[in-house]
């Protein structure tokens, strides 16, 4: 009897513990649910929408269904037959009635400059000649000679799928020829690969410069008395309390030909007044301003790690016969690598997507890939290409995180 009572009590206790654990998990989930919702709305959903936009291509398929069907067996060695021209005229009439001509012309114009004019002229011809005495082929070519060229028909067929890789090909300076083969764009039209290379080079240079400047600064702060360290940390954090736009504008004032630096060089006699150096609206100004803006992101992670390293380690190494240089190289420096890696990844990722400073200080020669993404988003309205450029940038950042994980392990990322 007692055994049965004990077993029932144990079972009841176990049941109550399970219920308590479930309640604890439910409470924990409710506490983090707002954070999860915020991440989904502000991070996951926008990135997913960007990746979707980079391959979404419904305009040609929805606007020219008869034309696409007529071009299905076209060999692309010569302009298509009359049936394709008639199908195009019928599609353009319906598109005009639906108000879709502008979107179609804009989409084709992204791939073939001048296509907007050709589409508008063809739409007017199609609307006024529903039952023409001439063939549609003659009418359309007479309206615009582009319709007698293979290129525009090839572009229409290449853009006919609802899902496309055209934006990514353009972002990599590639294209398809009239036969559908992927080829490199001519040098005078190749833009984005060199911009990606420039962006990576600038980000790497800024990261290296920040390492060389931040490491001794962090070392000095970490080895100072608390009162002095607090003052130095305040000076490091002070730029965070000033807008990046204000800091960038200040650098324009400092670096311009009539700015403080040139005035000092002229005043000291190192430069003649007529030989002032152009330090702004070029890559030099971009690098200087970006290093200044991003330097705190390198100082703080390195300082955080250095502060946790006991000085007794280096003292023990020296007491065992090691020189100060060897003690630093073999004992102290390896322990700072997690902070150094964290600072490098913060600065590099921030620099690779930087926009304000290159836009204001860089001029034509100092612009990075982020400036062209903004251009396509705000001016050319080629959102698909902007999304593809952003997707490639995202892939590069994820690759960087992967390399960091292989080198240090993300579990060793220390920011504070």
N, C-alpha and C positions, 0 to 999 in steps of 0.2 A: 504494500500500500504506500509506504513512504517512498519507495523507488519510483512508483508511478507519479506520485505528487511532485518529486524532484524533477523528473523528466518533463512533466507538464510545465513546471516553473521555468526550466531551462529553455523549453521551446517558446514559451511566452516572452521570456527575456530576449531571445534571439530575434523574434518577430518584432519586438519593440525597437531593437537596435537597428534592424533593417529599415523600419519606418522612419526612424530618426535620421539615418543616413540619406534616405531618399529626400526627406524634407531639407536636409542640409545642402544636397546637390541642387534641389529646385531653388532654394534661396540663393545659392551662389550663381546659378544661371540667370535668375532675375536681376541680380546685381550687375552682371556683365552684359545683359541683353542690350541696354542702351548703347554701350560701346560697340557691340557687334553690329547693331543697326547703323550706327554712325560710320563704321568702317565699310559696310556694304554700300551705303548711299554715297559717301564721299570718296571712296577709293576703288572698291571692287567694281561697282556698276559703271563709273566713268571709264575705267580701263577696259572693261568688257565692251562698252559702247565704242570706244576708240578702235579696238581690234575688229569689231564688226564693221565699222565704217570703212576700214582699210581694205576690205574685200567685197563690200556691198556694191552692186553695179546694176540696179534695176531699170535705169532710165531708158537705155536703148532697147532692151528687151520688151518693155512695156509700150514704148512709143512706135517702134518699127517692127511689129511681129510678122507682117506679110513680107517685108523686105528681107528680114533674116531668113525666112523660109525659102524665098527665091534665091538667096545666095548660098544655100546649103551645099549645093554641088558645084558651085563656081570654082574655077581653077586658078583664078588670080593672075593669069598670064595676060589678060586683056580685060577691058571693061565688060560688065555683064550684058546679057541680052535685054531685049525690050521688056520682057516680063518683069525683070527686077526694077526697071525704071517705072513701069506702071504700078507695081506694088509700092514703090517709094512714094509716088504721087498720091495713092490712096491713103497710105499711112500718114502723110503730111497733112492731107485734108482733115482727117480725123483728129490729128494732134493739134491743128489750128483751132478746131472747134472746141477742144478740151483745154486750150491755153497752155500746151506743153511744148511749143516750139522753142521757147527761150531756154528751157532746161536742156532740151536735146542739143541745141546749138552750143550751149556752154560746155556740155559734157564732151562733145566731139572736138571742140576747140582746145580742150586741155591736151589732147593727143595730136591734133593736126591744126596748127594755127591757120586761121582764115575760114574754118569750117562754119563758124556762126553766120558769116555773111552768105556762104553757099546755101546753108539750110534755110535762111530767111527768104532768099531769092527763089529757091525751089518751092517753098511753101506758097509764095505768092503765085507762081506759075501754076501749081497744082490746083489752087483755089479758083483761078480764073479759066482753067482749061479742063473742065471735068470730062468733056467729050471732044478732044482736039482733032483738028484735021491733020496735024502733023503727029509724028510719034512722040511719046514722052521723052525718049532718048534725045531727039533733036531739040525739043523745047528746053529741057533741063540744061543741056550743054550750051545752048544758046544763051540761057540766063546766066550761067557761070561755067567757065571751062573746067573748073575743078571736077565736075560730074563726069567728064570724059577721061579722068585720071584714075588709075587703079588704086591709088593711095587711099582715097576717101572711102571707097567700097571695102577695101581691106580693113580700114579702121572700124567701119560699122560692123563687119563680121567678127573682128577680134573683141569688140565690146558687147557682143550679143549675149554671152553668158551672164546670168544674174550674179555669179560669184567670179571674181576676177583677181588675177595677180598683177594686173597692169600697174597699179600704184606702187607695188613693191619693186617691180622691174624698173620703173621710173626713178624710184628712190635709190636704186643701185646703178643708175646710169645705163640701164639696159632697155631694149625694146624688141618688138617682133617685126621682122620684115614682112613684105607682102605675102611671102610663102608661109608665114607663121613661125619661122625659126627665131630663137632668141639670139640677138647680136648686141654688141656694144654700140652705144651712141657715138656719133662723131665727136671729136674733141671739143669743137666749138659749142656743142650742146650738152656736154657732160659737166654736171655741176655738183651733184650731191656727194659723190664719193670723196672728192677733194675736201668738201666741207666737213664730212665725218672725220677725215684724217686730221684736218686742222683742229677740229673740236677735241679730238683725243690728244693731240699734241699739246694744245693749250692746257687742257685739264691735267695732263701729266706734268707739264712744266710748273703750273701753279701748285700742284701737290708737292713736288720736290722742293720748290722754294719755301712753301709753308713748313715742310719738315726741317729744313736747314735753319729757319728762323725760330720755329716754335720749340724745337728740342732744347736748346740752351735756355730759352725763356722759361719753359716748364721746369727745367732742372733747377734754375735759380729760385723760382717760387717755392718748389718743394723742399728746398734746403734752407729756407729762411725762417726766422722766428715767426710765430703765428701772427703777430701784429703787422710785421712787414709783409708777410705773405698775403694777408687780407687786402692791404693797400695795392699790391701788385695785381692781385686777382680783380680788384675793382677796376684797375686801368685796362685789364684785358677785356672785361665784360662791358666797359663803357661804350664801345661801338654798337653793342646790341641795343642800346637805348636810343640810338639814332637811326633814322630810316636809311635803308640802303640807297634810296634815291638821293637823299641829302649827301651821303658820303660820296656817291659817284659824282654828283654835281661839284662837290668840293674838289675832287681830283681834276675835273675839267679846268677849274680855276687855277689850280696849282700847276698843272702840266702844260697849259697853253703857251704859245710863243711869248706872250707878254705876262706870263705867270711868275710865281715866286721862284721856281727853280731856275728858269732862264735869267731872271733878274739877278739872282745870286751869282750865277756863272759869269754874267757880264760884269757885275760889281767886283768880283774877285779877279777879273782879267783873264779868266780861262777861256772866254768866248768874246769875240767882237760883237757889237750890237747888231750888225747886219748878218751874223752867222748864228742866230738863235736856233735852237733845236726844236723840231716838231715832235713833241712827245704825246700829243693827244690826237684823236681821230685816226688812230692806226693801232697795230698790234701791240706796240710798246705800252701805250696807255691802257689798253685792255688788260695786259698782264699785271701791270703795277696795281691797278685798281682792284682786280680780282684777288690778288694776293692779300691786299690789305683787308678786304671785306671778309675773306674766308679764313684768315689766320686764327681767329679765336676757336674755330671748329677743330683746329689741330692742337692748339695749346691745351684746351681743357681735358680731352681724353688722355693725353700723355701725362699731364700733371696728376690726374686722378690715379693713374697707375703708379707713378713715381712716389706719390705720397704714401702708398701702402707698402713700399719696399723698405725694409729695415736697414739702416746704415751699418748694422752689425755684420751683415753679409760681406760687404766690401772690406770692413775692418778685419774680419776673420781671414779673408783671402790675402790681405797684405801681411797679416801676422804670420801666415804660413809661407811667406817668401815671395808672394806675387807683387809685381810692380803696380803702381796706381793705374797705368794704362791697361795692363793685363787684367787687373781686378775689375775695371770698368767693362772691358771688352767681353770677358768670359762670365762674369757674375752679374753685373748691374744691367748692362744693355739687353741681354736676352730676356730679363724680367720685364723690360719696358715694351717688348714687341707687341703684346696685345693692345696696349694703348696706342702705340704707333700705327698698328694696323687699323684700329678703329678710327683714328684721326685721318688716315689716308683715304679710307673708304668714304668717310663723311665729306671730305674736301673734294675728292675726285667726282663723286656722284653729284654733289652740288654744282661743281664747275661744269660738268658735262651738259647740264641742262640750264645753265645760267643765261639770263635774257637781258635784264635791265642794264647791267654794266657794259656788255658788248654793244648794245643798241645805242647807248649814249656816248661812250668813250671810244668805241672801236672804229666808227666810220665804215667806209666800204671795205677796207682791208682787215678790220677787226671783228667782223660779224661771224657768228658761229651757227651751228645747225638750228639751234632754238630760235634764232631770229627768222630763219626761213620757214620754220613751222608756223610761227606767228604770222608771217606774211601770207601764207596760204590760207590760214584760218580767217584773217581779217580783211585782206585786200583781194587776192585772186579768188577766194571762196572755193578753192580746190580742197575741200575737207578730206577727201579720200587720200590724196597725196600727203597732206599734213598728218593724217592718222597713220599712214604707212611709215613716214619718217619717225613719228613718235613710237611706233611699234618696234622699229629697228633700234631706236635709242633705249627702249625698255629692255629689249633682248640683250643689249650690251651691258646694261646695269645688272641684270640677272646673272650674266656671265661673270661679271666682276664679283658679285656675291658668292658665286660658286667657287671662284679662285680663292677668295678669302677664306671660305669654309675649308677648302683643301689645305691651305697654308697654316691657318691658325685655329679653325673651328669656330663656328658662330657662338658656341657656348662660352667662348673665352672673350667675346666682345664686351669690353668694359668701358662704360661711359661715366661711371660715378659710383 
